[in-house]
């Protein structure tokens, strides 16, 4: 594990986002880094498609959609 230097402004944005997403600051930064890497490797996929792809890879079943 290493140290990544980032700007104070970016750190503050990560801190705010981590609160909203109920993640640690490190977990939020890691999530954004991973999603950014996946987006670069799969430029034709949307964010939602990338998340679905990751859930499927981990064998997480999507919840049933209940129509009203």
Steps between C-alpha positions, in 0.01 A plus 500: 500500500628846419415862551330699225534877517193695394400864523326633808197590285465144367544358850215722621275378215584139586425569868159649415412216260611238752253638753212485252593150381571365853854404407832582658703767323741231379217277377344792310831589336559134409149477351553810285840374386357159408201647316727742314726215391200294388359798310831547315516129415131488392424841343173384343343387830297728725560527875194282561627235258841500670339452842278220365805334345686513833201364694464214252872421526457467878185291450273752672143438391302813414187555708161432345329801349152544642271684264210694646 
